[in-house]
Amino acid sequence: MSRIGKWKIEKAKVKVVFRLQFHATNIPQHRWEKLFISLIPTETEKATAKTSKANVRYGSCKWADPIYETTRLLLDSKTKQYDDKLYKLVVGMVSFFLYIEKITIYHFYSNYRFLSV
């Protein structure tokens, strides 16, 4: 009986630190006074980064301090593609959420572009 070895896909780990700066627009005027943003990896469902509260003025909100998120991306050596690393981006107040969006964070690394959500 022959034993067939399993193909091992070689993936390199790349440690990346993302600097994420946020600015929200078109915020409804009623009941939204101060907002925060949480970044939650879908793997753990626990917030890894959170902004301070920022005031909403004239339908927009800008956070002075950026979020720094450190993660490891897996790079497939054959296809040169990064594995998906999904995060939830939550914008809200203490107990109310204005917006929840799932983002793939490797797009920031591979394209160096802004993501419009």
VEXNU-691145 format. One record per residue (C-alpha): x, z, y; residue in one letter. Coordinates in steps of 0.05 Angstrom, whole numbers, padded with zeros to 5 digits, always signed. Each point is the difference from the previous one (the first is absolute). Example, Ala and Ser with C-alpha at 12.3 -4.5 7.8 and 13.67 -1.06 7.14 Angstrom:
// residues 2
+00246+00156-00090A
+00027-00013+00069S
END
This chain:
// residues 117
+00000+00000+00000M
+00029-00020+00066S
-00005+00041+00062R
-00015-00037+00064I
+00027+00032+00063G
-00045+00009+00060K
+00016-00038+00063W
+00021+00047+00054K
-00016-00024+00070I
+00057+00018+00045E
-00022+00030+00066K
+00044+00026+00055A
-00023+00060+00041K
+00006-00008+00074V
-00007+00062+00044K
-00035-00018+00065V
-00019+00041+00061V
-00059-00028+00039F
-00011+00016+00074R
-00074-00010+00014L
-00026+00002+00071Q
-00075-00001+00011F
-00048-00023+00055H
-00075-00003-00012A
-00049-00040+00042T
-00076-00012+00001N
-00015+00073-00016I
-00073+00020+00011P
-00008+00043+00062Q
-00046+00053-00029H
+00027+00061-00038R
+00072-00026-00010W
+00044+00042+00047E
+00063+00012-00039K
+00024-00039-00061L
+00055+00006-00052F
+00027-00048-00053I
+00018+00019-00071S
+00041-00042-00048L
-00019+00013-00072I
+00033-00033-00061P
-00052-00022-00050T
+00044+00025-00057E
-00003+00073+00020T
-00061+00002+00047E
+00036+00052+00043K
+00018-00013+00073A
+00074-00011+00008T
-00001-00012+00075A
-00047+00018+00057K
+00002-00012+00074T
-00016+00051+00053S
-00068-00003+00034K
-00005-00051+00056A
-00052-00005+00055N
-00049-00059+00001V
-00004-00031+00069R
-00044-00060+00018Y
-00009-00021-00073G
+00074+00002-00019S
+00048+00050-00028C
+00076-00002-00003K
+00044+00048-00039W
+00066+00018+00034A
+00037+00020-00063D
+00010-00048-00058P
-00009+00016-00073I
+00062-00006-00044Y
-00016-00014-00073E
+00056-00002-00052T
-00015-00035-00066T
+00033-00038-00056R
-00020-00072-00012L
+00013-00035-00067L
+00030-00070+00006L
-00008-00046-00060D
+00068-00034-00010S
-00031-00065-00027K
-00057-00012+00048T
+00031+00035+00061K
-00068+00031+00014Q
-00014+00073+00016Y
-00050+00040-00040D
-00064+00020+00035D
+00003+00068+00035K
-00070+00015+00024L
-00016+00051+00054Y
-00065+00023+00033K
+00002+00000+00075L
-00052+00051+00025V
-00019+00006+00074V
-00046+00057+00019G
-00014+00068+00029M
+00002+00066-00038V
-00059-00013-00047S
-00024-00070+00021F
+00034-00065-00017F
-00003-00059+00047L
+00038-00049-00044Y
+00030-00003-00070I
+00042-00060-00022E
+00044-00014-00060K
+00066-00033+00018I
+00059-00027-00041T
+00061+00030+00033I
+00051-00049-00028Y
-00028-00054+00047H
+00034+00038+00057F
+00066-00003-00036Y
-00002-00072-00026S
-00028-00033+00063N
+00018+00047+00057Y
-00067-00012+00033R
-00057+00041+00029F
-00061+00012-00042L
-00067-00005+00035S
-00053+00044-00030V
END
